[in-house]
Amino acid sequence: MPYTVRLLTRWQATDTGNQIEAALLHPRSGVAYSDVTRQLDSNIVPAPNALVAEVYPVDDSLLAALDADPNLIVLWSEPDVETPK
């Protein structure tokens, strides 16, 4: 069952701009990492370097990896429930 996860992570500067650290640490095909704060790169302050990211869809193995990673804080995870028709 897929999950939606919100976690606390950092920005990482790369050659292509700032990237969500969790996405760099745990890349998965078909998984989207998005900054729920929608900060512009120009507004990112160096300290504290923190943002809340939403990750979807997350399977059991990725959820376990995110939860075990000491660089991240999983704020919550919620199973996606299909809406009855």
PDB file of N, CA, C and O in Angstrom:
ATOM      1  N   MET A   1       0.847  -1.181   0.000  1.00  0.00           N
ATOM      2  CA  MET A   1       0.000   0.000   0.000  1.00  0.00           C
ATOM      3  C   MET A   1       0.892   1.245   0.000  1.00  0.00           C
ATOM      4  O   MET A   1       1.807   1.347   0.817  1.00  0.00           O
ATOM      5  N   PRO A   2       0.639   2.172  -0.892  1.00  0.00           N
ATOM      6  CA  PRO A   2       1.465   3.385  -0.903  1.00  0.00           C
ATOM      7  C   PRO A   2       1.101   4.336   0.244  1.00  0.00           C
ATOM      8  O   PRO A   2      -0.025   4.349   0.740  1.00  0.00           O
ATOM      9  N   TYR A   3       2.084   5.116   0.635  1.00  0.00           N
ATOM     10  CA  TYR A   3       1.927   6.108   1.690  1.00  0.00           C
ATOM     11  C   TYR A   3       2.267   7.489   1.144  1.00  0.00           C
ATOM     12  O   TYR A   3       2.990   7.623   0.156  1.00  0.00           O
ATOM     13  N   THR A   4       1.733   8.510   1.805  1.00  0.00           N
ATOM     14  CA  THR A   4       2.203   9.874   1.652  1.00  0.00           C
ATOM     15  C   THR A   4       2.957  10.192   2.928  1.00  0.00           C
ATOM     16  O   THR A   4       2.476   9.909   4.025  1.00  0.00           O
ATOM     17  N   VAL A   5       4.143  10.781   2.789  1.00  0.00           N
ATOM     18  CA  VAL A   5       5.012  11.065   3.935  1.00  0.00           C
ATOM     19  C   VAL A   5       5.368  12.543   3.937  1.00  0.00           C
ATOM     20  O   VAL A   5       5.625  13.128   2.885  1.00  0.00           O
ATOM     21  N   ARG A   6       5.382  13.135   5.105  1.00  0.00           N
ATOM     22  CA  ARG A   6       5.950  14.474   5.282  1.00  0.00           C
ATOM     23  C   ARG A   6       7.154  14.311   6.200  1.00  0.00           C
ATOM     24  O   ARG A   6       7.090  13.630   7.223  1.00  0.00           O
ATOM     25  N   LEU A   7       8.251  14.951   5.809  1.00  0.00           N
ATOM     26  CA  LEU A   7       9.468  14.819   6.600  1.00  0.00           C
ATOM     27  C   LEU A   7      10.232  16.136   6.637  1.00  0.00           C
ATOM     28  O   LEU A   7      10.058  17.003   5.780  1.00  0.00           O
ATOM     29  N   LEU A   8      11.070  16.260   7.635  1.00  0.00           N
ATOM     30  CA  LEU A   8      11.954  17.402   7.775  1.00  0.00           C
ATOM     31  C   LEU A   8      13.296  17.012   7.178  1.00  0.00           C
ATOM     32  O   LEU A   8      13.882  15.998   7.556  1.00  0.00           O
ATOM     33  N   THR A   9      13.772  17.813   6.255  1.00  0.00           N
ATOM     34  CA  THR A   9      15.015  17.522   5.550  1.00  0.00           C
ATOM     35  C   THR A   9      15.753  18.828   5.293  1.00  0.00           C
ATOM     36  O   THR A   9      15.313  19.893   5.727  1.00  0.00           O
ATOM     37  N   ARG A  10      16.867  18.746   4.592  1.00  0.00           N
ATOM     38  CA  ARG A  10      17.658  19.940   4.271  1.00  0.00           C
ATOM     39  C   ARG A  10      17.717  20.127   2.766  1.00  0.00           C
ATOM     40  O   ARG A  10      17.370  19.233   1.993  1.00  0.00           O
ATOM     41  N   TRP A  11      18.166  21.317   2.367  1.00  0.00           N
ATOM     42  CA  TRP A  11      18.507  21.594   0.987  1.00  0.00           C
ATOM     43  C   TRP A  11      19.953  21.199   0.764  1.00  0.00           C
ATOM     44  O   TRP A  11      20.774  21.307   1.674  1.00  0.00           O
ATOM     45  N   GLN A  12      20.271  20.743  -0.433  1.00  0.00           N
ATOM     46  CA  GLN A  12      21.647  20.495  -0.838  1.00  0.00           C
ATOM     47  C   GLN A  12      21.895  21.283  -2.116  1.00  0.00           C
ATOM     48  O   GLN A  12      21.132  21.179  -3.077  1.00  0.00           O
ATOM     49  N   ALA A  13      22.963  22.068  -2.125  1.00  0.00           N
ATOM     50  CA  ALA A  13      23.334  22.799  -3.335  1.00  0.00           C
ATOM     51  C   ALA A  13      23.966  21.822  -4.321  1.00  0.00           C
ATOM     52  O   ALA A  13      24.870  21.066  -3.965  1.00  0.00           O
ATOM     53  N   THR A  14      23.486  21.843  -5.556  1.00  0.00           N
ATOM     54  CA  THR A  14      24.040  20.998  -6.621  1.00  0.00           C
ATOM     55  C   THR A  14      24.343  21.892  -7.818  1.00  0.00           C
ATOM     56  O   THR A  14      24.062  23.090  -7.799  1.00  0.00           O
ATOM     57  N   ASP A  15      24.912  21.302  -8.847  1.00  0.00           N
ATOM     58  CA  ASP A  15      25.214  22.055 -10.073  1.00  0.00           C
ATOM     59  C   ASP A  15      23.957  22.606 -10.739  1.00  0.00           C
ATOM     60  O   ASP A  15      24.018  23.583 -11.486  1.00  0.00           O
ATOM     61  N   THR A  16      22.818  21.973 -10.463  1.00  0.00           N
ATOM     62  CA  THR A  16      21.562  22.399 -11.090  1.00  0.00           C
ATOM     63  C   THR A  16      20.696  23.239 -10.158  1.00  0.00           C
ATOM     64  O   THR A  16      19.545  23.529 -10.486  1.00  0.00           O
ATOM     65  N   GLY A  17      21.223  23.633  -9.010  1.00  0.00           N
ATOM     66  CA  GLY A  17      20.457  24.430  -8.039  1.00  0.00           C
ATOM     67  C   GLY A  17      20.265  23.674  -6.745  1.00  0.00           C
ATOM     68  O   GLY A  17      20.866  22.620  -6.536  1.00  0.00           O
ATOM     69  N   ASN A  18      19.436  24.206  -5.883  1.00  0.00           N
ATOM     70  CA  ASN A  18      19.172  23.547  -4.610  1.00  0.00           C
ATOM     71  C   ASN A  18      18.230  22.364  -4.812  1.00  0.00           C
ATOM     72  O   ASN A  18      17.236  22.457  -5.532  1.00  0.00           O
ATOM     73  N   GLN A  19      18.563  21.253  -4.163  1.00  0.00           N
ATOM     74  CA  GLN A  19      17.762  20.033  -4.259  1.00  0.00           C
ATOM     75  C   GLN A  19      17.376  19.579  -2.857  1.00  0.00           C
ATOM     76  O   GLN A  19      18.081  19.868  -1.890  1.00  0.00           O
ATOM     77  N   ILE A  20      16.267  18.875  -2.751  1.00  0.00           N
ATOM     78  CA  ILE A  20      15.831  18.314  -1.466  1.00  0.00           C
ATOM     79  C   ILE A  20      16.764  17.153  -1.122  1.00  0.00           C
ATOM     80  O   ILE A  20      16.886  16.196  -1.887  1.00  0.00           O
ATOM     81  N   GLU A  21      17.421  17.249   0.040  1.00  0.00           N
ATOM     82  CA  GLU A  21      18.413  16.242   0.424  1.00  0.00           C
ATOM     83  C   GLU A  21      17.824  14.838   0.455  1.00  0.00           C
ATOM     84  O   GLU A  21      18.482  13.891   0.024  1.00  0.00           O
ATOM     85  N   ALA A  22      16.611  14.680   0.949  1.00  0.00           N
ATOM     86  CA  ALA A  22      15.999  13.351   1.012  1.00  0.00           C
ATOM     87  C   ALA A  22      15.896  12.716  -0.373  1.00  0.00           C
ATOM     88  O   ALA A  22      16.064  11.505  -0.513  1.00  0.00           O
ATOM     89  N   ALA A  23      15.623  13.522  -1.394  1.00  0.00           N
ATOM     90  CA  ALA A  23      15.523  12.999  -2.760  1.00  0.00           C
ATOM     91  C   ALA A  23      16.885  12.542  -3.273  1.00  0.00           C
ATOM     92  O   ALA A  23      16.975  11.589  -4.047  1.00  0.00           O
ATOM     93  N   LEU A  24      17.944  13.223  -2.839  1.00  0.00           N
ATOM     94  CA  LEU A  24      19.293  12.822  -3.241  1.00  0.00           C
ATOM     95  C   LEU A  24      19.744  11.571  -2.497  1.00  0.00           C
ATOM     96  O   LEU A  24      20.447  10.731  -3.058  1.00  0.00           O
ATOM     97  N   LEU A  25      19.339  11.447  -1.230  1.00  0.00           N
ATOM     98  CA  LEU A  25      19.732  10.288  -0.418  1.00  0.00           C
ATOM     99  C   LEU A  25      18.928   9.033  -0.758  1.00  0.00           C
ATOM    100  O   LEU A  25      19.427   7.915  -0.633  1.00  0.00           O
ATOM    101  N   HIS A  26      17.681   9.226  -1.189  1.00  0.00           N
ATOM    102  CA  HIS A  26      16.778   8.088  -1.433  1.00  0.00           C
ATOM    103  C   HIS A  26      16.059   8.253  -2.768  1.00  0.00           C
ATOM    104  O   HIS A  26      14.833   8.361  -2.796  1.00  0.00           O
ATOM    105  N   PRO A  27      16.806   8.275  -3.881  1.00  0.00           N
ATOM    106  CA  PRO A  27      16.144   8.428  -5.183  1.00  0.00           C
ATOM    107  C   PRO A  27      15.351   7.176  -5.543  1.00  0.00           C
ATOM    108  O   PRO A  27      15.830   6.055  -5.369  1.00  0.00           O
ATOM    109  N   ARG A  28      14.157   7.374  -6.038  1.00  0.00           N
ATOM    110  CA  ARG A  28      13.316   6.264  -6.493  1.00  0.00           C
ATOM    111  C   ARG A  28      12.577   6.715  -7.743  1.00  0.00           C
ATOM    112  O   ARG A  28      12.060   7.831  -7.798  1.00  0.00           O
ATOM    113  N   SER A  29      12.531   5.865  -8.721  1.00  0.00           N
ATOM    114  CA  SER A  29      11.781   6.165  -9.936  1.00  0.00           C
ATOM    115  C   SER A  29      10.296   6.256  -9.596  1.00  0.00           C
ATOM    116  O   SER A  29       9.754   5.393  -8.905  1.00  0.00           O
ATOM    117  N   GLY A  30       9.648   7.300 -10.086  1.00  0.00           N
ATOM    118  CA  GLY A  30       8.210   7.451  -9.874  1.00  0.00           C
ATOM    119  C   GLY A  30       7.819   8.061  -8.550  1.00  0.00           C
ATOM    120  O   GLY A  30       6.630   8.225  -8.279  1.00  0.00           O
ATOM    121  N   VAL A  31       8.794   8.405  -7.710  1.00  0.00           N
ATOM    122  CA  VAL A  31       8.503   9.017  -6.406  1.00  0.00           C
ATOM    123  C   VAL A  31       8.782  10.506  -6.503  1.00  0.00           C
ATOM    124  O   VAL A  31       9.847  10.921  -6.960  1.00  0.00           O
ATOM    125  N   ALA A  32       7.812  11.313  -6.067  1.00  0.00           N
ATOM    126  CA  ALA A  32       7.952  12.767  -6.106  1.00  0.00           C
ATOM    127  C   ALA A  32       8.297  13.300  -4.727  1.00  0.00           C
ATOM    128  O   ALA A  32       7.671  12.935  -3.732  1.00  0.00           O
ATOM    129  N   TYR A  33       9.295  14.166  -4.680  1.00  0.00           N
ATOM    130  CA  TYR A  33       9.677  14.890  -3.472  1.00  0.00           C
ATOM    131  C   TYR A  33       9.359  16.360  -3.735  1.00  0.00           C
ATOM    132  O   TYR A  33       9.874  16.933  -4.695  1.00  0.00           O
ATOM    133  N   SER A  34       8.523  16.981  -2.907  1.00  0.00           N
ATOM    134  CA  SER A  34       8.197  18.386  -3.131  1.00  0.00           C
ATOM    135  C   SER A  34       8.295  19.169  -1.826  1.00  0.00           C
ATOM    136  O   SER A  34       7.991  18.663  -0.746  1.00  0.00           O
ATOM    137  N   ASP A  35       8.725  20.405  -1.960  1.00  0.00           N
ATOM    138  CA  ASP A  35       8.856  21.321  -0.828  1.00  0.00           C
ATOM    139  C   ASP A  35       7.486  21.904  -0.528  1.00  0.00           C
ATOM    140  O   ASP A  35       6.969  22.691  -1.321  1.00  0.00           O
ATOM    141  N   VAL A  36       6.882  21.537   0.600  1.00  0.00           N
ATOM    142  CA  VAL A  36       5.547  22.045   0.909  1.00  0.00           C
ATOM    143  C   VAL A  36       5.575  23.520   1.288  1.00  0.00           C
ATOM    144  O   VAL A  36       4.531  24.173   1.280  1.00  0.00           O
ATOM    145  N   THR A  37       6.750  24.062   1.620  1.00  0.00           N
ATOM    146  CA  THR A  37       6.853  25.484   1.938  1.00  0.00           C
ATOM    147  C   THR A  37       6.942  26.332   0.681  1.00  0.00           C
ATOM    148  O   THR A  37       6.692  27.537   0.727  1.00  0.00           O
ATOM    149  N   ARG A  38       7.297  25.715  -0.447  1.00  0.00           N
ATOM    150  CA  ARG A  38       7.414  26.382  -1.752  1.00  0.00           C
ATOM    151  C   ARG A  38       8.340  27.608  -1.706  1.00  0.00           C
ATOM    152  O   ARG A  38       8.049  28.648  -2.297  1.00  0.00           O
ATOM    153  N   GLN A  39       9.459  27.455  -0.991  1.00  0.00           N
ATOM    154  CA  GLN A  39      10.442  28.531  -0.894  1.00  0.00           C
ATOM    155  C   GLN A  39      11.153  28.746  -2.223  1.00  0.00           C
ATOM    156  O   GLN A  39      11.460  27.789  -2.934  1.00  0.00           O
ATOM    157  N   LEU A  40      11.409  29.986  -2.549  1.00  0.00           N
ATOM    158  CA  LEU A  40      12.281  30.293  -3.678  1.00  0.00           C
ATOM    159  C   LEU A  40      13.717  30.077  -3.236  1.00  0.00           C
ATOM    160  O   LEU A  40      14.035  30.283  -2.065  1.00  0.00           O
ATOM    161  N   ASP A  41      14.584  29.668  -4.140  1.00  0.00           N
ATOM    162  CA  ASP A  41      15.997  29.475  -3.798  1.00  0.00           C
ATOM    163  C   ASP A  41      16.587  30.727  -3.154  1.00  0.00           C
ATOM    164  O   ASP A  41      17.401  30.634  -2.234  1.00  0.00           O
ATOM    165  N   SER A  42      16.176  31.890  -3.639  1.00  0.00           N
ATOM    166  CA  SER A  42      16.724  33.139  -3.107  1.00  0.00           C
ATOM    167  C   SER A  42      16.293  33.414  -1.668  1.00  0.00           C
ATOM    168  O   SER A  42      16.908  34.235  -0.986  1.00  0.00           O
ATOM    169  N   ASN A  43      15.242  32.736  -1.198  1.00  0.00           N
ATOM    170  CA  ASN A  43      14.760  32.934   0.175  1.00  0.00           C
ATOM    171  C   ASN A  43      15.306  31.914   1.168  1.00  0.00           C
ATOM    172  O   ASN A  43      15.022  31.997   2.363  1.00  0.00           O
ATOM    173  N   ILE A  44      16.078  30.964   0.686  1.00  0.00           N
ATOM    174  CA  ILE A  44      16.593  29.921   1.572  1.00  0.00           C
ATOM    175  C   ILE A  44      17.708  30.504   2.425  1.00  0.00           C
ATOM    176  O   ILE A  44      18.683  31.052   1.910  1.00  0.00           O
ATOM    177  N   VAL A  45      17.550  30.379   3.723  1.00  0.00           N
ATOM    178  CA  VAL A  45      18.584  30.870   4.645  1.00  0.00           C
ATOM    179  C   VAL A  45      19.506  29.705   5.003  1.00  0.00           C
ATOM    180  O   VAL A  45      19.063  28.558   5.057  1.00  0.00           O
ATOM    181  N   PRO A  46      20.782  29.991   5.246  1.00  0.00           N
ATOM    182  CA  PRO A  46      21.723  28.904   5.510  1.00  0.00           C
ATOM    183  C   PRO A  46      21.558  28.266   6.892  1.00  0.00           C
ATOM    184  O   PRO A  46      21.951  27.115   7.085  1.00  0.00           O
ATOM    185  N   ALA A  47      20.994  28.984   7.843  1.00  0.00           N
ATOM    186  CA  ALA A  47      20.844  28.406   9.186  1.00  0.00           C
ATOM    187  C   ALA A  47      19.534  28.891   9.785  1.00  0.00           C
ATOM    188  O   ALA A  47      19.382  30.103   9.941  1.00  0.00           O
ATOM    189  N   PRO A  48      18.600  28.060  10.122  1.00  0.00           N
ATOM    190  CA  PRO A  48      18.705  26.609   9.925  1.00  0.00           C
ATOM    191  C   PRO A  48      18.357  26.235   8.492  1.00  0.00           C
ATOM    192  O   PRO A  48      17.486  26.841   7.867  1.00  0.00           O
ATOM    193  N   ASN A  49      19.037  25.251   7.997  1.00  0.00           N
ATOM    194  CA  ASN A  49      18.776  24.737   6.661  1.00  0.00           C
ATOM    195  C   ASN A  49      17.777  23.600   6.826  1.00  0.00           C
ATOM    196  O   ASN A  49      18.167  22.444   6.993  1.00  0.00           O
ATOM    197  N   ALA A  50      16.494  23.927   6.779  1.00  0.00           N
ATOM    198  CA  ALA A  50      15.476  22.904   7.011  1.00  0.00           C
ATOM    199  C   ALA A  50      14.210  23.256   6.244  1.00  0.00           C
ATOM    200  O   ALA A  50      13.865  24.427   6.089  1.00  0.00           O
ATOM    201  N   LEU A  51      13.534  22.236   5.772  1.00  0.00           N
ATOM    202  CA  LEU A  51      12.250  22.423   5.120  1.00  0.00           C
ATOM    203  C   LEU A  51      11.424  21.163   5.302  1.00  0.00           C
ATOM    204  O   LEU A  51      11.954  20.094   5.605  1.00  0.00           O
ATOM    205  N   VAL A  52      10.126  21.303   5.114  1.00  0.00           N
ATOM    206  CA  VAL A  52       9.231  20.152   5.162  1.00  0.00           C
ATOM    207  C   VAL A  52       8.970  19.731   3.719  1.00  0.00           C
ATOM    208  O   VAL A  52       8.568  20.537   2.880  1.00  0.00           O
ATOM    209  N   ALA A  53       9.206  18.466   3.456  1.00  0.00           N
ATOM    210  CA  ALA A  53       8.981  17.917   2.121  1.00  0.00           C
ATOM    211  C   ALA A  53       7.899  16.851   2.182  1.00  0.00           C
ATOM    212  O   ALA A  53       7.780  16.115   3.163  1.00  0.00           O
ATOM    213  N   GLU A  54       7.116  16.783   1.118  1.00  0.00           N
ATOM    214  CA  GLU A  54       6.139  15.710   0.972  1.00  0.00           C
ATOM    215  C   GLU A  54       6.689  14.716  -0.038  1.00  0.00           C
ATOM    216  O   GLU A  54       7.225  15.099  -1.078  1.00  0.00           O
ATOM    217  N   VAL A  55       6.551  13.451   0.279  1.00  0.00           N
ATOM    218  CA  VAL A  55       7.061  12.380  -0.575  1.00  0.00           C
ATOM    219  C   VAL A  55       5.888  11.457  -0.915  1.00  0.00           C
ATOM    220  O   VAL A  55       5.141  11.030  -0.035  1.00  0.00           O
ATOM    221  N   TYR A  56       5.738  11.151  -2.241  1.00  0.00           N
ATOM    222  CA  TYR A  56       4.617  10.319  -2.671  1.00  0.00           C
ATOM    223  C   TYR A  56       4.933   9.699  -4.031  1.00  0.00           C
ATOM    224  O   TYR A  56       5.571  10.366  -4.845  1.00  0.00           O
ATOM    225  N   PRO A  57       4.537   8.505  -4.313  1.00  0.00           N
ATOM    226  CA  PRO A  57       4.046   7.466  -3.424  1.00  0.00           C
ATOM    227  C   PRO A  57       5.213   6.738  -2.761  1.00  0.00           C
ATOM    228  O   PRO A  57       6.244   6.511  -3.394  1.00  0.00           O
ATOM    229  N   VAL A  58       5.060   6.385  -1.531  1.00  0.00           N
ATOM    230  CA  VAL A  58       6.117   5.738  -0.749  1.00  0.00           C
ATOM    231  C   VAL A  58       5.683   4.310  -0.441  1.00  0.00           C
ATOM    232  O   VAL A  58       4.611   4.086   0.121  1.00  0.00           O
ATOM    233  N   ASP A  59       6.531   3.336  -0.817  1.00  0.00           N
ATOM    234  CA  ASP A  59       6.220   1.948  -0.475  1.00  0.00           C
ATOM    235  C   ASP A  59       6.835   1.612   0.888  1.00  0.00           C
ATOM    236  O   ASP A  59       7.515   2.437   1.498  1.00  0.00           O
ATOM    237  N   ASP A  60       6.585   0.395   1.347  1.00  0.00           N
ATOM    238  CA  ASP A  60       7.049  -0.013   2.684  1.00  0.00           C
ATOM    239  C   ASP A  60       8.562   0.082   2.834  1.00  0.00           C
ATOM    240  O   ASP A  60       9.055   0.514   3.876  1.00  0.00           O
ATOM    241  N   SER A  61       9.307  -0.322   1.795  1.00  0.00           N
ATOM    242  CA  SER A  61      10.770  -0.310   1.916  1.00  0.00           C
ATOM    243  C   SER A  61      11.318   1.116   1.951  1.00  0.00           C
ATOM    244  O   SER A  61      12.258   1.390   2.698  1.00  0.00           O
ATOM    245  N   LEU A  62      10.754   2.023   1.166  1.00  0.00           N
ATOM    246  CA  LEU A  62      11.205   3.411   1.205  1.00  0.00           C
ATOM    247  C   LEU A  62      10.814   4.060   2.524  1.00  0.00           C
ATOM    248  O   LEU A  62      11.597   4.823   3.089  1.00  0.00           O
ATOM    249  N   LEU A  63       9.624   3.774   3.022  1.00  0.00           N
ATOM    250  CA  LEU A  63       9.206   4.324   4.321  1.00  0.00           C
ATOM    251  C   LEU A  63      10.171   3.882   5.418  1.00  0.00           C
ATOM    252  O   LEU A  63      10.557   4.691   6.262  1.00  0.00           O
ATOM    253  N   ALA A  64      10.560   2.615   5.415  1.00  0.00           N
ATOM    254  CA  ALA A  64      11.514   2.118   6.415  1.00  0.00           C
ATOM    255  C   ALA A  64      12.862   2.816   6.276  1.00  0.00           C
ATOM    256  O   ALA A  64      13.492   3.149   7.279  1.00  0.00           O
ATOM    257  N   ALA A  65      13.313   3.044   5.035  1.00  0.00           N
ATOM    258  CA  ALA A  65      14.598   3.713   4.803  1.00  0.00           C
ATOM    259  C   ALA A  65      14.557   5.170   5.263  1.00  0.00           C
ATOM    260  O   ALA A  65      15.501   5.648   5.891  1.00  0.00           O
ATOM    261  N   LEU A  66      13.478   5.872   4.955  1.00  0.00           N
ATOM    262  CA  LEU A  66      13.339   7.267   5.387  1.00  0.00           C
ATOM    263  C   LEU A  66      13.303   7.354   6.899  1.00  0.00           C
ATOM    264  O   LEU A  66      13.948   8.215   7.497  1.00  0.00           O
ATOM    265  N   ASP A  67      12.545   6.455   7.516  1.00  0.00           N
ATOM    266  CA  ASP A  67      12.406   6.461   8.970  1.00  0.00           C
ATOM    267  C   ASP A  67      13.723   6.143   9.670  1.00  0.00           C
ATOM    268  O   ASP A  67      13.979   6.659  10.758  1.00  0.00           O
ATOM    269  N   ALA A  68      14.553   5.311   9.074  1.00  0.00           N
ATOM    270  CA  ALA A  68      15.826   4.909   9.687  1.00  0.00           C
ATOM    271  C   ALA A  68      16.958   5.900   9.420  1.00  0.00           C
ATOM    272  O   ALA A  68      18.003   5.822  10.066  1.00  0.00           O
ATOM    273  N   ASP A  69      16.773   6.827   8.486  1.00  0.00           N
ATOM    274  CA  ASP A  69      17.836   7.754   8.105  1.00  0.00           C
ATOM    275  C   ASP A  69      18.024   8.833   9.171  1.00  0.00           C
ATOM    276  O   ASP A  69      17.094   9.595   9.434  1.00  0.00           O
ATOM    277  N   PRO A  70      19.203   8.916   9.791  1.00  0.00           N
ATOM    278  CA  PRO A  70      19.426   9.918  10.854  1.00  0.00           C
ATOM    279  C   PRO A  70      19.505  11.356  10.327  1.00  0.00           C
ATOM    280  O   PRO A  70      19.517  12.303  11.113  1.00  0.00           O
ATOM    281  N   ASN A  71      19.560  11.523   8.999  1.00  0.00           N
ATOM    282  CA  ASN A  71      19.596  12.864   8.399  1.00  0.00           C
ATOM    283  C   ASN A  71      18.210  13.463   8.214  1.00  0.00           C
ATOM    284  O   ASN A  71      18.084  14.640   7.875  1.00  0.00           O
ATOM    285  N   LEU A  72      17.166  12.666   8.432  1.00  0.00           N
ATOM    286  CA  LEU A  72      15.788  13.079   8.194  1.00  0.00           C
ATOM    287  C   LEU A  72      14.951  12.863   9.444  1.00  0.00           C
ATOM    288  O   LEU A  72      15.293  12.051  10.303  1.00  0.00           O
ATOM    289  N   ILE A  73      13.851  13.598   9.535  1.00  0.00           N
ATOM    290  CA  ILE A  73      12.862  13.359  10.586  1.00  0.00           C
ATOM    291  C   ILE A  73      11.514  13.163   9.900  1.00  0.00           C
ATOM    292  O   ILE A  73      10.981  14.090   9.289  1.00  0.00           O
ATOM    293  N   VAL A  74      10.970  11.967  10.002  1.00  0.00           N
ATOM    294  CA  VAL A  74       9.645  11.699   9.442  1.00  0.00           C
ATOM    295  C   VAL A  74       8.626  12.294  10.403  1.00  0.00           C
ATOM    296  O   VAL A  74       8.533  11.870  11.555  1.00  0.00           O
ATOM    297  N   LEU A  75       7.865  13.270   9.933  1.00  0.00           N
ATOM    298  CA  LEU A  75       6.861  13.928  10.764  1.00  0.00           C
ATOM    299  C   LEU A  75       5.587  13.104  10.837  1.00  0.00           C
ATOM    300  O   LEU A  75       5.003  12.945  11.909  1.00  0.00           O
ATOM    301  N   TRP A  76       5.160  12.583   9.702  1.00  0.00           N
ATOM    302  CA  TRP A  76       4.026  11.663   9.671  1.00  0.00           C
ATOM    303  C   TRP A  76       4.017  10.898   8.360  1.00  0.00           C
ATOM    304  O   TRP A  76       4.590  11.315   7.354  1.00  0.00           O
ATOM    305  N   SER A  77       3.345   9.767   8.417  1.00  0.00           N
ATOM    306  CA  SER A  77       3.101   8.977   7.212  1.00  0.00           C
ATOM    307  C   SER A  77       1.654   8.513   7.278  1.00  0.00           C
ATOM    308  O   SER A  77       1.126   8.189   8.342  1.00  0.00           O
ATOM    309  N   GLU A  78       1.039   8.493   6.117  1.00  0.00           N
ATOM    310  CA  GLU A  78      -0.377   8.147   6.056  1.00  0.00           C
ATOM    311  C   GLU A  78      -0.611   7.240   4.859  1.00  0.00           C
ATOM    312  O   GLU A  78      -0.221   7.571   3.739  1.00  0.00           O
ATOM    313  N   PRO A  79      -1.252   6.087   5.094  1.00  0.00           N
ATOM    314  CA  PRO A  79      -1.549   5.219   3.946  1.00  0.00           C
ATOM    315  C   PRO A  79      -2.579   5.901   3.042  1.00  0.00           C
ATOM    316  O   PRO A  79      -3.512   6.550   3.515  1.00  0.00           O
ATOM    317  N   ASP A  80      -2.388   5.740   1.747  1.00  0.00           N
ATOM    318  CA  ASP A  80      -3.341   6.280   0.788  1.00  0.00           C
ATOM    319  C   ASP A  80      -4.498   5.311   0.673  1.00  0.00           C
ATOM    320  O   ASP A  80      -4.313   4.147   0.317  1.00  0.00           O
ATOM    321  N   VAL A  81      -5.669   5.783   0.970  1.00  0.00           N
ATOM    322  CA  VAL A  81      -6.866   4.948   0.918  1.00  0.00           C
ATOM    323  C   VAL A  81      -7.658   5.356  -0.315  1.00  0.00           C
ATOM    324  O   VAL A  81      -7.950   6.532  -0.534  1.00  0.00           O
ATOM    325  N   GLU A  82      -7.990   4.366  -1.099  1.00  0.00           N
ATOM    326  CA  GLU A  82      -8.753   4.640  -2.305  1.00  0.00           C
ATOM    327  C   GLU A  82     -10.172   5.048  -1.929  1.00  0.00           C
ATOM    328  O   GLU A  82     -10.803   4.415  -1.082  1.00  0.00           O
ATOM    329  N   THR A  83     -10.667   6.100  -2.556  1.00  0.00           N
ATOM    330  CA  THR A  83     -12.024   6.566  -2.292  1.00  0.00           C
ATOM    331  C   THR A  83     -13.020   5.602  -2.929  1.00  0.00           C
ATOM    332  O   THR A  83     -12.920   5.289  -4.116  1.00  0.00           O
ATOM    333  N   PRO A  84     -13.994   5.128  -2.124  1.00  0.00           N
ATOM    334  CA  PRO A  84     -14.989   4.208  -2.687  1.00  0.00           C
ATOM    335  C   PRO A  84     -15.807   4.902  -3.783  1.00  0.00           C
ATOM    336  O   PRO A  84     -16.074   6.101  -3.716  1.00  0.00           O
ATOM    337  N   LYS A  85     -16.192   4.123  -4.784  1.00  0.00           N
ATOM    338  CA  LYS A  85     -16.989   4.681  -5.891  1.00  0.00           C
ATOM    339  C   LYS A  85     -18.449   4.526  -5.639  1.00  0.00           C
ATOM    340  O   LYS A  85     -19.265   4.938  -6.464  1.00  0.00           O
TER     341      LYS A  85
END
